[in-house]
Amino acid sequence: MPHPKWGESPCAFISVKKNYNGDTNDIVKESEIIAYCRKNLPRFMVPKRVVFMAELPKTSTGKIQKFQLRALAQNFVVNENLPSKKITGPIQLSASGQVNTQVQG
């Protein structure tokens, strides 16, 4: 995702298990994932944003389509003083690579 000083900044995309039953005790928060990464990764590799998706975009052979994730990350801006926005609806990618989301903020 774009960063005003460094050009790019890491962004993590996480898919939720298909058999997830919605139990609120099982939900891992964005802040917990970032804290875990801070403990286990070099500082420059720690994601600034974590995006939860029902499913990552994949090819017919099952490979993750990273270019579509990059297109989605271009919509985010790194500003650690702003509150995190929650994506409330499904993330949809059009055939042209356009990203359509519903953001709550």
C-alpha atoms as a printed R data frame, in Angstrom:
    type eleno elety resid chain resno       x       y       z
1   ATOM     1    CA   MET     A     1   0.000   0.000   0.000
2   ATOM     2    CA   PRO     A     2   1.259   3.526  -0.696
3   ATOM     3    CA   HIS     A     3   3.346   5.273   1.957
4   ATOM     4    CA   PRO     A     4   4.090   9.020   1.775
5   ATOM     5    CA   LYS     A     5   7.734   8.640   2.856
6   ATOM     6    CA   TRP     A     6   8.863   5.129   1.863
7   ATOM     7    CA   GLY     A     7   6.811   4.606  -1.298
8   ATOM     8    CA   GLU     A     8   5.267   1.331  -0.145
9   ATOM     9    CA   SER     A     9   4.283  -0.234   3.150
10  ATOM    10    CA   PRO     A    10   3.367  -3.868   3.984
11  ATOM    11    CA   CYS     A    11  -0.286  -4.879   4.109
12  ATOM    12    CA   ALA     A    12  -1.482  -8.322   5.287
13  ATOM    13    CA   PHE     A    13  -4.460 -10.094   3.717
14  ATOM    14    CA   ILE     A    14  -6.003 -12.862   5.809
15  ATOM    15    CA   SER     A    15  -8.730 -15.258   4.732
16  ATOM    16    CA   VAL     A    16 -11.121 -16.573   7.362
17  ATOM    17    CA   LYS     A    17 -11.687 -20.333   7.541
18  ATOM    18    CA   LYS     A    18 -14.750 -21.500   5.641
19  ATOM    19    CA   ASN     A    19 -16.058 -23.443   8.647
20  ATOM    20    CA   TYR     A    20 -15.867 -20.391  10.942
21  ATOM    21    CA   ASN     A    21 -19.012 -20.402  13.086
22  ATOM    22    CA   GLY     A    22 -18.980 -16.726  14.065
23  ATOM    23    CA   ASP     A    23 -18.014 -17.232  17.720
24  ATOM    24    CA   THR     A    24 -16.790 -13.840  18.959
25  ATOM    25    CA   ASN     A    25 -14.227 -15.494  21.257
26  ATOM    26    CA   ASP     A    26 -12.386 -16.830  18.198
27  ATOM    27    CA   ILE     A    27 -11.974 -13.462  16.472
28  ATOM    28    CA   VAL     A    28  -8.388 -12.272  16.167
29  ATOM    29    CA   LYS     A    29  -8.100  -8.507  15.994
30  ATOM    30    CA   GLU     A    30  -5.954  -6.490  13.618
31  ATOM    31    CA   SER     A    31  -3.982  -5.099  16.568
32  ATOM    32    CA   GLU     A    32  -3.172  -8.628  17.821
33  ATOM    33    CA   ILE     A    33  -1.813  -9.687  14.441
34  ATOM    34    CA   ILE     A    34   0.317  -6.555  14.170
35  ATOM    35    CA   ALA     A    35   1.617  -7.089  17.735
36  ATOM    36    CA   TYR     A    36   2.553 -10.695  16.869
37  ATOM    37    CA   CYS     A    37   4.374  -9.511  13.742
38  ATOM    38    CA   ARG     A    38   6.263  -6.864  15.746
39  ATOM    39    CA   LYS     A    39   7.609  -9.611  18.013
40  ATOM    40    CA   ASN     A    40   8.591 -11.989  15.205
41  ATOM    41    CA   LEU     A    41   9.532  -9.872  12.174
42  ATOM    42    CA   PRO     A    42  11.982  -7.075  11.426
43  ATOM    43    CA   ARG     A    43  10.358  -3.659  11.815
44  ATOM    44    CA   PHE     A    44  10.214  -2.934   8.078
45  ATOM    45    CA   MET     A    45   8.226  -6.153   7.462
46  ATOM    46    CA   VAL     A    46   5.457  -5.460   9.997
47  ATOM    47    CA   PRO     A    47   2.163  -4.768   8.175
48  ATOM    48    CA   LYS     A    48   0.555  -1.373   8.713
49  ATOM    49    CA   ARG     A    49  -2.889  -2.704   7.808
50  ATOM    50    CA   VAL     A    50  -4.547  -6.108   8.114
51  ATOM    51    CA   VAL     A    51  -7.441  -6.924   5.780
52  ATOM    52    CA   PHE     A    52  -9.737  -9.858   6.540
53  ATOM    53    CA   MET     A    53 -11.384 -11.472   3.516
54  ATOM    54    CA   ALA     A    54 -13.769 -14.390   3.136
55  ATOM    55    CA   GLU     A    55 -11.498 -15.754   0.416
56  ATOM    56    CA   LEU     A    56  -8.334 -14.581  -1.306
57  ATOM    57    CA   PRO     A    57  -8.612 -14.168  -5.085
58  ATOM    58    CA   LYS     A    58  -7.181 -17.254  -6.795
59  ATOM    59    CA   THR     A    59  -6.562 -18.567 -10.292
60  ATOM    60    CA   SER     A    60  -8.231 -21.713 -11.578
61  ATOM    61    CA   THR     A    61  -5.168 -23.669 -10.393
62  ATOM    62    CA   GLY     A    62  -5.435 -22.265  -6.860
63  ATOM    63    CA   LYS     A    63  -2.586 -19.738  -6.920
64  ATOM    64    CA   ILE     A    64  -3.223 -16.432  -5.148
65  ATOM    65    CA   GLN     A    65  -3.664 -13.521  -7.556
66  ATOM    66    CA   LYS     A    66  -1.253 -11.084  -5.932
67  ATOM    67    CA   PHE     A    67  -1.872  -8.372  -8.525
68  ATOM    68    CA   GLN     A    68  -5.493  -8.131  -7.348
69  ATOM    69    CA   LEU     A    69  -4.363  -7.829  -3.720
70  ATOM    70    CA   ARG     A    70  -1.941  -5.073  -4.761
71  ATOM    71    CA   ALA     A    71  -4.813  -3.268  -6.504
72  ATOM    72    CA   LEU     A    72  -6.866  -3.475  -3.314
73  ATOM    73    CA   ALA     A    73  -3.949  -2.231  -1.189
74  ATOM    74    CA   GLN     A    74  -3.602   0.850  -3.414
75  ATOM    75    CA   ASN     A    75  -6.899   2.079  -1.915
76  ATOM    76    CA   PHE     A    76  -5.394   2.268   1.576
77  ATOM    77    CA   VAL     A    77  -3.334   5.170   2.876
78  ATOM    78    CA   VAL     A    78  -0.760   4.853   5.635
79  ATOM    79    CA   ASN     A    79  -1.571   7.299   8.403
80  ATOM    80    CA   GLU     A    80  -1.170   5.890  11.865
81  ATOM    81    CA   ASN     A    81  -3.145   8.758  13.418
82  ATOM    82    CA   LEU     A    82  -6.358   7.816  11.601
83  ATOM    83    CA   PRO     A    83  -8.747   5.193  12.966
84  ATOM    84    CA   SER     A    84  -8.768   1.893  11.115
85  ATOM    85    CA   LYS     A    85 -11.617   1.418   8.646
86  ATOM    86    CA   LYS     A    86 -13.609  -1.773   8.674
87  ATOM    87    CA   ILE     A    87 -14.674  -3.386   5.422
88  ATOM    88    CA   THR     A    88 -18.301  -4.316   6.001
89  ATOM    89    CA   GLY     A    89 -19.203  -6.085   2.787
90  ATOM    90    CA   PRO     A    90 -17.551  -8.549   0.466
91  ATOM    91    CA   ILE     A    91 -14.553  -7.399  -1.515
92  ATOM    92    CA   GLN     A    92 -15.328  -7.731  -5.188
93  ATOM    93    CA   LEU     A    93 -12.831  -7.515  -8.008
94  ATOM    94    CA   SER     A    94 -14.113  -6.749 -11.478
95  ATOM    95    CA   ALA     A    95 -12.648  -8.279 -14.633
96  ATOM    96    CA   SER     A    96 -10.644  -5.076 -15.173
97  ATOM    97    CA   GLY     A    97  -9.125  -5.308 -11.682
98  ATOM    98    CA   GLN     A    98 -11.291  -2.579 -10.122
99  ATOM    99    CA   VAL     A    99 -11.905  -3.060  -6.418
100 ATOM   100    CA   ASN     A   100 -15.416  -2.620  -5.017
101 ATOM   101    CA   THR     A   101 -15.860  -2.553  -1.228
102 ATOM   102    CA   GLN     A   102 -18.200  -1.202   1.399
103 ATOM   103    CA   VAL     A   103 -16.171   0.635   4.036
104 ATOM   104    CA   GLN     A   104 -17.370   1.684   7.470
105 ATOM   105    CA   GLY     A   105 -15.431   4.312   9.076
